[in-house]
């Protein structure tokens, strides 16, 4: 995710960088600073993260949805970038 943030920074998209960084900070706080690979993410982890944001941190539905949308977007971009058939199609 940090790689995508740096790419956006290089494109001058500072507001987007701020929102992505905020989502990353929230997720890393949930993970106690422990990084993970995209292939380690699953529905259970994401549901637990969403529940944690609402119950423990008392974040609104709008905020949790905002962070989840950013993480989904970053995940999809990473998966598509690494998809071996992308250059063939």
C-alpha positions in Angstrom: 0.0 0.0 0.0 2.9 2.3 0.8 4.1 1.8 -2.8 0.7 3.1 -4.2 0.9 6.0 -1.8 4.3 7.0 -3.0 3.2 6.7 -6.6 0.2 9.0 -5.9 2.6 11.4 -4.2 4.7 11.5 -7.3 1.7 12.4 -9.3 1.0 15.3 -7.1 -2.3 13.8 -5.6 -1.7 15.0 -2.1 -5.3 14.8 -0.9 -5.5 11.3 -2.1 -2.2 10.5 -0.4 -3.6 11.9 2.9 -6.7 9.7 2.7 -4.8 6.5 1.7 -2.3 7.2 4.5 -5.1 7.6 7.0 -6.6 4.3 6.0 -3.2 2.6 6.2 -2.6 4.1 9.6 -5.9 2.8 10.9 -5.3 -0.7 9.5 -1.8 -0.9 10.9 -3.1 0.2 14.3 -5.6 -2.6 14.1 -2.8 -5.0 13.2 -0.6 -3.7 16.0 2.0 -2.5 13.5 2.4 -5.9 11.9 2.5 -5.8 8.1 0.9 -8.5 5.9 0.9 -9.4 2.3 -2.3 -9.0 0.2 -2.7 -12.8 -0.1 -3.0 -13.0 3.7 -6.1 -10.7 3.6 -9.4 -12.5 3.7 -13.1 -11.8 4.5 -12.8 -12.8 8.1 -9.9 -10.4 8.7 -11.7 -7.5 7.0 -14.9 -8.1 8.9 -13.0 -8.2 12.2 -11.3 -4.9 11.2 -14.6 -3.3 10.4 -16.1 -4.5 13.7 -13.1 -3.3 15.6 -13.4 0.2 14.1 -17.0 0.5 15.1 -17.0 -1.1 18.5 -13.6 -0.2 20.0 -12.9 3.1 18.2 -16.5 4.2 17.9 -16.0 5.3 14.3 -19.1 6.0 12.3 -20.5 3.8 9.6 -19.4 6.5 7.1 -15.8 6.5 8.3 -15.5 2.7 8.4 -17.0 2.5 4.9 -14.5 5.1 3.7 -11.5 3.1 5.0 -12.9 -0.1 3.7 -13.4 1.4 0.2 -9.8 2.6 0.1 -8.4 -0.8 1.2 -10.5 -2.5 -1.4 -9.2 -0.1 -4.1 -5.6 -0.6 -3.1 -6.1 -4.4 -3.0 -7.7 -4.5 -6.5 -4.9 -2.3 -7.9 -2.3 -4.6 -6.5 -4.0 -7.8 -7.7 -4.5 -6.4 -11.2 -0.9 -5.1 -11.4 0.5 -8.6 -10.4 -1.9 -10.5 -12.7 0.3 -12.4 -15.2 -2.3 -12.3 -18.0 -2.7 -8.5 -17.9 -0.2 -7.9 -20.7 -1.7 -10.6 -22.9 -5.2 -9.3 -22.9 
